[in-house]
Amino acid sequence: MKVFKGFFKKEMISLLRSPVLMVAVLIMPVVQMLLLAGAINFQATNLRLVMQYLPNDIVMEQIYNRAIGSGFFVQADTGNRSPIDAVQSGVADVAIVAPDGGLTKEMMRGNGEIQILIDSMNILKAHSIEAYLRGIITQTLLDLKHENLSLPINFHTRVLFNPELNTKFFMVPSMVAILVFLALLILISVSIAKEKETGTMETLVAAPISKYDIVLGKVLPYVIVSFLVMLSIVIVGMLVFHVPFVGSQFMFLLSFLVFCIPACGISVWLATYTRTQQQAMLGLIIVAFLALMLSGAIISTENMPLVLRWISYINPLSHYSYLVRNIMLKGPDWMYFLKNAGAMFGVGAVIWYVALRRFKTTL
């Protein structure tokens, strides 16, 4: 215990003596969360729309008015271009073309069809346009069904856990998981590499202490610092972006502690391959990028190839990001927690075994 207290005091003094490191550790994660969560928005707006229909086509006119009134679409300035030319030239994002006789007349005959031309250069925007138009057209037809326009079914949709489809509700929990992972990865791996680079690691391994004391003394102080980072991000996200927290605080803390097992293990394992801080930074950039891309924190993993999906299943960051989002937005679910926490613990045990085997106590 005395050895750990000495290590903890040493690491805290080292952190406090470096104002730049203090800013990078405690302030920059909050700034990054504010910038990224505020800037990234999966909701496409200001979509340029052009529609081609006859002046007496009531249904098409109402579809157009509802689309412009939704706030998602704006009128495209196409000049004399045809709809397909407007989309091809980039003047319009989407064009809707009515049948020759008009959609209203065709629907009265039970044969109504319209053509929708979508610019799919940006696949996310294309999916948003399709979803918006489906909802707008469906609602327009529901409103007009009393005018001899019968629909085969009626349906009612409820959007749960994020009824406003606010991107911030998705991004803030994701940023919590990502920034906690980065904080642990940077602090621990760079701290161990710094000891090697300055030569103080030789003093530590020559002292009458075990490698477990060295590793524990290097890991636990930064777990506490990362907890403060996580706490600040959650508080700022709730105050600034009004992200709800409906789950269990105890489960949230427990998920953080379980995630620290594999995250700290990865940091120590990475440090065993590096001799300088520069090497450590290069290595953690590679590891962090791969972990982030295969985590599902920002990019969904469901549509990835099977091999990459299997890799995401053993990625601790993916399980932690799912847990954070589930706890904050849905509430406590102990079966879901045990499934993801068990995966993180199992992966962490393997990583720690490899890391401790590689961690040398001899010069």
PyMOL commands that set and color helices and strands:
alter all, ss='L'
color gray80, all
select helices_A, chain A and resi 2-16+19-39+58-69+83-88+103-108+123-143+167-198+200-206+211-240+249-271+277-293+306-313+316-329+334-358
alter helices_A, ss='H'
color red, helices_A
select strands_A, chain A and resi 47-52+73-75+94-97+115-118
alter strands_A, ss='S'
color yellow, strands_A
deselect
rebuild
show_as cartoon
